[in-house]
Amino acid sequence: MPIIDSTSAEARGLKGLHLYHFAMSNCSQKARFCLEEKGLQWTSHPVDLLNNQHMTPEFVAINPKGLVPVLVHDGVVVIESSDIIDYVDQHFPNPPLRPSEPAERKRMYRWLKLWDETQISLKTLSHNTILRGRAAPMRADMERLEKLVKNDELIEFMREFTSADGLSRNRIERATSWIEQMLGELDAHLGQHQWLAGDAFSLADLAWSIDIHRFELIKFPMEKYRAMRAWYRGIEQRPGFQRMVLDYEAQFRKSIEAQKSGAA
Ligand SMILES: N[C@@H](CCC(=O)N[C@@H](CS)C(=O)NCC(=O)O)C(=O)O
């Protein structure tokens, strides 16, 4: 569970629950959805990734990897979205978002691990589609990223993304085939079971529904995964998903439109 020794006195001094997050980031959506499912009060610290607000000395002091989300709970700093939702579920057990039966719990963690392993593929395809516009502002800030952030994977990815040729064909093909494999596994499981682990909605369903939402956004072909789509449609109706994913996205789009018309 990555609880980190943040050097940020500001973060260490925070009381209650605080989330550093970005409206459109799938990892942030996962953390927000979890907090909402628990009915918890939390303080929002928006970090606009499109304007590189995560590349500031203040934010890097909180998370040296330069990534959102970051949860701070009474001064305890937790990074990595799967660890954040696990932390939240352990510290605020009601309603429970994990099965009590050990084999089912193990299955939930397996799905979370697969979710973590899928992040680079999701990021690849997102940057190759809806986030293409990020290349130019990022290119101008590469030196700052390399100086500030302790995250070789992010730096390597951003170097390739901002290069003249963009993300390589090989990287995109690997990402596509990984996601197809994951969707196939999800669909096969959900053809036989109502939920990913145990007999109720759990952290595994919460996490994966967020990625399915992203795959829809980037128009990844998913017609053939019928059981998976039916499961996703059910989760999409949950009030927490509506508020913490869809409403946030709508609000964010509105603010972008407002900025554009203000600049015009
Ligand atoms: N494994 C991390 C990944 C976090 C991550 O990649 N966050 C993205 C947003 S979803 C980010 O902050 N990216 C910064 C960037 O792209 O420069 C987690 O699950 O929290």
The ligand as an SDF file (V2000), in Angstrom:
LIG
                    3D

 20 19  0  0  0  0  0  0  0  0999 V2000
   -0.5270    3.7520  -11.4410 N   0  0  0  0  0  0  0  0  0  0  0  0
   -0.9930    5.0910  -11.1940 C   0  0  0  0  0  0  0  0  0  0  0  0
   -1.0670    5.8210  -12.4860 C   0  0  0  0  0  0  0  0  0  0  0  0
   -1.4000    7.2760  -12.2530 C   0  0  0  0  0  0  0  0  0  0  0  0
   -1.4270    8.0230  -13.5520 C   0  0  0  0  0  0  0  0  0  0  0  0
   -0.9160    7.5660  -14.5860 O   0  0  0  0  0  0  0  0  0  0  0  0
   -2.0270    9.2030  -13.4790 N   0  0  0  0  0  0  0  0  0  0  0  0
   -2.1410   10.0140  -14.6680 C   0  0  0  0  0  0  0  0  0  0  0  0
   -3.5710   10.4410  -14.8650 C   0  0  0  0  0  0  0  0  0  0  0  0
   -4.6280    9.0430  -15.0340 S   0  0  0  0  0  0  0  0  0  0  0  0
   -1.2590   11.2260  -14.5270 C   0  0  0  0  0  0  0  0  0  0  0  0
   -1.1790   11.8440  -13.4860 O   0  0  0  0  0  0  0  0  0  0  0  0
   -0.5570   11.5630  -15.5970 N   0  0  0  0  0  0  0  0  0  0  0  0
    0.3080   12.6840  -15.6580 C   0  0  0  0  0  0  0  0  0  0  0  0
    0.7780   12.8670  -17.0470 C   0  0  0  0  0  0  0  0  0  0  0  0
    0.2680   12.1980  -17.9290 O   0  0  0  0  0  0  0  0  0  0  0  0
    1.6380   13.7180  -17.2560 O   0  0  0  0  0  0  0  0  0  0  0  0
   -2.3630    5.0530  -10.5030 C   0  0  0  0  0  0  0  0  0  0  0  0
   -3.1010    4.0680  -10.6900 O   0  0  0  0  0  0  0  0  0  0  0  0
   -2.6820    5.9960   -9.7600 O   0  0  0  0  0  0  0  0  0  0  0  0
  1  2  1  0
  2  3  1  0
  2 18  1  0
  3  4  1  0
  4  5  1  0
  5  6  2  0
  5  7  1  0
  7  8  1  0
  8  9  1  0
  8 11  1  0
  9 10  1  0
 11 12  2  0
 11 13  1  0
 13 14  1  0
 14 15  1  0
 15 16  2  0
 15 17  1  0
 18 19  2  0
 18 20  1  0
M  END
$$$$
